[in-house]
Amino acid sequence: MSQIERIIYSGVLPESFFAIPQKIYEGLGFLPEENREEVEALFQLKRKDHDIIIYTDHKNIRLVGIFPQQSVTAYFGYWESTNDPDLNSSAFRMLEEDAQKFGKASLTGPTNFNTFHRYRLRLGPVPSWTMFDREPVNPGYYPALLGNLNCRISLTYESRRIPAAEIQKIYRDKQRFVEEVKQLPFEIIPLTPENWHLYEKDIYELIEAIFSGNAGYKTIEPEEFGLLYNRKFAEKLCPYTASLFRDTKTGKLVALTFCHPNYKSVSGEIPDFPSFEVDYPRLKNPTMLAKSSGVHPAYRKMNLMNYSGAYAMLSFKELYDDTIFCLMKTDNYSRHFTDGIPCEKAFYALYEKSLGH
């Protein structure tokens, strides 16, 4: 077994950090999205209030211990490995020993710092779509490796792929919904890159209000938010289905829906930063990804989720063959929106382990 090096992060990631995934995913037909510039910027941001340690043999495993200074929970992230139980036992043992030295009571992961970034494992067989944008993907042996380490599943999620014909059955009265919206004191704002730029600060604040109560959610600074959610992100959104709802009386944003095509089906080389305008015409089988949607807590009894969904469906039939409702928490109310509809499912999990002292 190769020797594992323990590297205290001090501003530079080892060159092998970005090479190891290429080996692990060779021949699988998918590869996690990992932009080197974004990863390095995120590590730099997090070092001010996290202790970060990398465990790697530079060939077959990389593992990052993430130790928030103001939390009793440690996290493991950026984990990629060959199917070697002994190698993983050694790496995780080192991480757990460090976690205990830092006074952490439990270990959670895989989580790349927080839920804004890649987290969870995909379970079971590879679905027909192989991978959608920012989907957590991994070799099929990863869950068994974590089971061997006495990690247990703490939270579960699923994605559902639904044909267009089935989606339209839900929204038979979609035009009625939209007509009703016209009578409500809300403005529907298409999420174009220009509107994203105009409302960027308000979107950040709305996301905080909507999702702060979710399991595992952590508030992040606007600078970190901007690493992932920026104009490049806005350019890939579908301006016909992604929207903001604004209260015309207060001027405040009250609901959002992020939708965009699955650019993994682009013909030819997939760009690092796809855009709807350029790349939608290149899609072989247009699939809409329903990524995030939510309503401000103060407006949750006004049926706005249905209204925003109906707005998206106005253009859905003309643009897409099917849709994937992405990464819904298993016990989340929104998951029941598609109960009883024929669909293909993929499953995911977050793991945890109690650390004895």
Secondary structure, 3 states (H helix, E strand, C coil): CCCCEEEECCCCCCHHHHCHHHHHCCCCCCCCCCCHHHHHHHHHHHCCCEEEEEEECCCCEEEEEEEECCCCEEEEEEEEECCCHHHHHHHHHHHHHHHHHCCCCEEEECECCCCCCCECEEECCCCCCCCCCCCCCCCCCHHHHHHHCCCEEEEEEEEEEEEHHHHHHHCCCHHHHHHHHHCCCEEEEECCHHHHHHHHHHHHHHHHHHHCCCCCCCCCCHHHHHHHCCHHHHHHCCCCCCEEEEECCCCCEEEEEEEEECHHHECCCCCCCCCHHHHHHHECCCEEEEEEEEECHHHCCCCHHHHHHHHHHHHHHHHCCEEEEEEEECCCHHHHHHCCCCCEEEEEEEEEEECCC
